[in-house]
Amino acid sequence: MNTPSPSTAILKEAARQHAILAQGTAAVYPEKGTHGPDGLFDKLVQALTENRPLKVKFGMDPTAPDLHLGHSVVLTKLRQFQDLGHTIQPLIGDYTTRIGDPSGRNTTRPPLTDAEIDANAKTYFNQVFKIVKNDPKTLDLHHNSEWLKNLTFADTIKLCAQVTVAQIIAREDFANRLAQNTPISMHELLYPIMQGYDSIGLMCDIELGGTDQTFNCLMGRHLMQARGLNPQIVITFPLLEGLDGSDKMSKSKGNYIGLTESAENIFGKTMSIPDKLLPRWFNLLTTVPEHERPEHPMQAKKLLAHTLTARFHTPAAANAAQTEFEHRFSNKELPTEIPEIAYSGSRMLTDIIVGVGFAKSKSEARRLIEQGGVKVNSQPQTNPATAIGITTPLILTLQVGKLKIAKITLK
């Protein structure tokens, strides 16, 4: 029995939605559909002509408490699907986090405790609502523990039987580690299979992900085909470089801006990015047209920082953050409000920096001092062995980098 051709009205609506959804994407798999104009997205056009809400998945492993601007690239696309009447399926990977995603890793990811994973996962729901709508008609939130925890060992073996060793080790991350004789743990080999099974658990039509997730997303497509299901379409997105300007924005690398950070932090951190990132960040994170972006890097950064801060807070908060930034850095002045921290312990400058939370380790504190990134009472510090007021109580102003500043009471 032949399926009737879509009406002109349905084809026109599919083309309209396609124009919105295709913007800013990297690739779609598979590229070719069975009807519609030839081109990169005609498989998506085919799905859109079915004239029904499509189910769109995006998975997030809670490896840290914060979602960041890199996540917002895909979350924004989810919102577009949602605005067009489709059902989005943000998925918290509380179970797969216990395995650890090897994507882009040259070593095994350190494991998190169950308590850390659960605590991080609880924060994600509220964070996604900074971008997507909390609308039960178009939102279907899940944890992947809902189905993965119910798999027996026999179920897992049957699942693994649908994937070959050659398929797994062909993955670039694993191939590189094998070539370098870097150990690969068995649980890492299982990760893409378990993430692929999520697509079966959700019975989704489309999965979204960064280009680094291509292998994992295509595994979902493969497993669906192996079960005789209609395989999901996979749409990938460019990766957002982090604050360092080289590596992708990542929680584990610490080069990120969290969606829930203060207006001052979002503005200040954005102002710290290398100039070369400006076109990329504007394109992936904003809708500011190219002709409206200032040519001078400093002015362009201020527009970018204000746009992002207003998005995740309010325009008024963005105005205040910009005023504070200009007050502090353009005029070389201290902020009008400085947090106060009481500290008791070693008076070594490196220990103080770590003790008040301005560095994660003494080695990082030493490096910051040697690089000229530390000031005490506005005076640059260059000697990591400096000791502050060995016996007497002191109040001092400590600055580390551009954003961290506090009045420290040494007891």
N, C-alpha and C positions, 0 to 999 in steps of 0.2 A: 504494500500500500504506500503510495507516494505522499510525502508530507506537503501540504499546500504551501505555495510561496508566500512570503510575508507581504502584507499590503504595502502600498506606497507610503501610507502614514506611519506604519511601523518602521519601515526602512529609513524614513526621514528622521524619526525620533532616535533610532539607533545611531545614525550618523551624527546627530547633535550630541548625544552622550559620548560617543567615541571621541569627538573633538575635545571634549573636556577631560576625559579620562586618559587619553593618550599623552597629554602634555606632561613633560618632565620625566618620562619613563626611560629606562635603558633598553629593555628588550621584553618580548613576549614569547612564550612557548606554548603550543607550537605556533609558527608564524602563519601557516596557510589554513584557511577554512574551506568549507564546501560550497559557499556562495558568497556573494558580495564582491566588491572591487578588490582586485589583487593588491596586496600591500602588507606591511608589517602587522597591522592589527585586524586583518579581516576575520581571524578566528574570534576575536573579541566582538567584532561587529555581529558575527553569526550568533554568539551567545545573547547579545542585546536584542536581536530580532525575535528571540523567544517570547518577548513581551511579558516577562514575569520578573519578580525580584530575584536577583542573583545573590548567592551567599558568598561573601568575600572574607577570607581568613587572613589574619596577621598575627604571628606568634611572637611573644616577648618572654625571654627567660629572666627571672628576677635575680640576677647575679649581684645586684647592688640596689640600694633603696631608690635611686633616681632614674627616671626616664629622661632622655636628653634631646637636644635639638636634632640629632641624627634620627631618632625615632620619629620626630615630628614630620619628617619628609613623607614617610609612609602613612602616618596617622592623618595627615592632611588629605592624602588621596582617599583614605577610608571615609573621611568626612564628605568628600565629593561623591563617592558612591552612595553614601547615606542620603545626601541631599537630593539625589536622583531617584530615591525610593528603593534602593537595594538594601539587603540585610548584611551588616558588617559583623564579623565574628572575631573581635580581639581575643586572643588566647594567651592566658598566663601559663607559661611553661614551668609550673612548680615541680612537675615530675622529671622532665628532661633536664632541669637544672641540677638534679642530683647526679646526672651523668656528666654533664659539662660539654658545651658545644666546642668542637675542635676547629671550627671555621677560622681561618686566618692565624692559627696558632702554630708555633714551632716547638712548643712543649706542651705537656699535659696540663690542663687547667686545674689549679688548686681546688679541692672540694670545699663546699660550704656545708655547714651543719644544717639540719632540718629546721632548727629554730631561726637561723639567719635567713633561710629561703622563705619560710612562712612570713617572717616580719617584712621582708622586702616585697613579697607578693601582695600583702595587704595594702601597701602604698600605691600599687599600680592602678587599681581601679579608679581612684580619685584623680590620678594624674592624666589618664587617658581622656577624662571628661574636660580637660582644658582645651581639647581639640575636637573630639567627637561629641555627638549629642547623646545624652542619657535618655534615649527614646525607645521604649520597649517595642515599638512597631518596626524599628530598623536596627536594633541592637541585640546581639546574642552573645553575651560574655561567658567564657568558660575557663576552667583550669584543666590542663591535660591529665591530671591525676584522676579525673572522673572516669577515664577508660583505661589508661595505662596501668593503674594499680590493680586492675582486675584481670590483667593478662596472667595466665599461669605460665610456668616454665615451658610446658608443652606448646602453649600458644606462641610464645616468643620464638621457639625453635621453628615452628611452622612459618612464622613471619620471616625469619632469617632465610628460610629455604627459598623465598621468592626473590632473593638478591644474591648475586654471585660475588665471590671474593674479588674477581677482576674489576667489577663495577666499583667496589668500595676503594680499592687501592689505586684506582685510576684517578681518584680525587686529588687535586693539585696539592692540598695541604699534606695528605698522607704520602704522596709520591715524593715530595721534597724531603720529608722526614726520613723516609726509607733510604733515599739517596745519601742523606747525611748521617745515616746510622743512628738517628735519634729515636728513642723508644716510643712505640705507640701502644697504648693499653687497649685491651679488648673492649672495655666499656666505651671507648671513643669510637670504635668501629660500629657500635650499636646505635650511636646517637642519631645519625641521619635516618636510620630505619625507624626509630621511635618517633622522630619528628614527622616522617612521612606517614606514619600510622595516624597521626593527629588529623590528617585530611580525611581519612576514613571515618574517624570518630565524629567529625563535624559534617561529613558529606558535603564539602564545600564545592563551589563551582570555580572559584578563583582563589589563588594564594598570592599575596604580595610579600616582597622581601627585598633587602638590599642585594646588590650583585654578589656579595660574599655569601649569600644564602642560596645561590642558584642550585648548587648540588643538592642541598637538603630539600628544597622545594620540588625539584624534579623527581626526587625519590618518592614524594607523595604521589606525584602523577604516575610513576611506575607501579607503585603498589596498588593504586586504584585500578589501573589497567589489568594487573595480575588477578584481581578479584572480579573482573568483568564489569567494573563500574565505569561510568562516564568520567574520564580523567580530567582533573582540574586544569584550568589555564593557569600559567605561572607568569606573573608580571614582576619584573625587577626594576630597581631604582638605583641611580648613582649613589655612591657612598659620600657622605659629608666628611671632609677633613676636619680634624679637631683643632684646638687652639694652637698646637705646635706647628700647624701648616703642612705636616707630612703624613702622619698616621691617621687612619680613620678615627672619627670621634668615638670614644670607647670608655665605658665605665672602668674597665680594668686598667686602662692607660692613664686615667685621670685627666684627660685633655678635653673635657666636655663641659657644657653648660646645661644644668638640670632644668627641667620645665618648671620646677617649684622653687627655684632659687629666688632670692630677693631681687627687686627691681634694680638696686644698686649693683648687685653682682652680675646680672644679665647685661646691663649697660657696660659696666667696667670691663668684663671679660671680653665682650664683643669688640671693644676698643683696642684690645691687646692682640687681635689676630694679625697675622702678616698681611701686607697689602695685596699680595698675590691671590688671597682667598676671596677678596671682595666680589668679583663677578660670580664665583661659584656659590657663595652664601646668599647673594641677592637672588640668584636664579632658583636655588633649591628651597629657600626659606621665606621668600617674600613674593609679592605680586607687583613690586615696584618696577615700572617699565624702564628699559635701559636709558631712554632719553631723559628720564627724570633723575638719574643718578649723577651726583656731582663728580666732576673729573678729579678734583683734588682728593687724595686718599683720606685725609683727616675729615673732611666734610662728608665724604661718602660713608666713612665708618660711623660718624655721628648719626646720619640718616638711618643706616642699617641698625645700629644699636637702639635708636629710638623706636624704630618699627617693631623690632623683636620684643623690646621691653613693654611697649604698649599692647602687643598681642597677648602676652602672658600675664600682664597686670592691667593697667589702664593708661590712657594717654596722659592723665595727670601725674601718675607715678613715673612715667617715662620722662616727662618734663622735669620733675624733681630730681630724678637720677642724673639727667644730663646737666642740670644746674650744679649738682653736687660734684659731678665729675670735673666740670670746668673749673669749679672753685678749687678743687684739690690739685688738679694736674696742670691745667692751662695757666693758673695763677700761682702754682707751686705752693699752695697753702694746705694746711691740715684740714680735715673735714670738720664741720661745725659740731657734729655729735660723734664722740669716740667711745666705743664700748670700754667698760672697765673690767679687768680680770684680776682676781687675787691669786698669787702664786707662792707656794712654799716649797722649797727644795734646793737643789744645787744652784749656785749662783753663776755657773758657767753659762755663757751666752748661748751656746748650742743647746744645753739642757733647758734653758728658759724657753727658747723658740719651740722646742718639741713639747715642753710641758704645757704651754698655752694653746697648743694645737695648730701652730703656724707651719709646722713641718712634721712629716711622718716619722723621721728618723734623724739621728745625730749626723749621719753622713749627708743626708739631704740638707740639714741646717748648715753644716760646714760648707757645702757647695754653694748655697745661697750667699753666705758671707763672702766667700772667695770671689764670687761673681759680682759683688757690689750691690746685692739686692737687699741688704739689711741696714736699717738706721736705728740708732738709739738717740732719742731726744733730737731728731733731725740730723744727727751726725752719722755719716757712712761708717760702717764697721768693716774692717778688712782682715782682722785676726780671729780665727775660730777659737783660739785659746783664751780669749778675753773673759775675765771674771768681773761681775758687776757687784759693787758694794758688799764685800764679803760678810760684814757683820751687821751693819746698820740697816734698818728698814728704809726702803726707797720706793718712790713712785716715779716711773719713767714711761715715756712714750716709745713703743716698739713698732717699727714698720718693717714688714717683710713683703717684698715685691710691691706691686702697685695697689693691691686691693686689701691686704691684711694690715690692720692697724688697731692698736688698743693701748689704753693706759694700764700698765701693769703695776700692781702693788706687790712688792717683794717683801715677804714676811720673814 
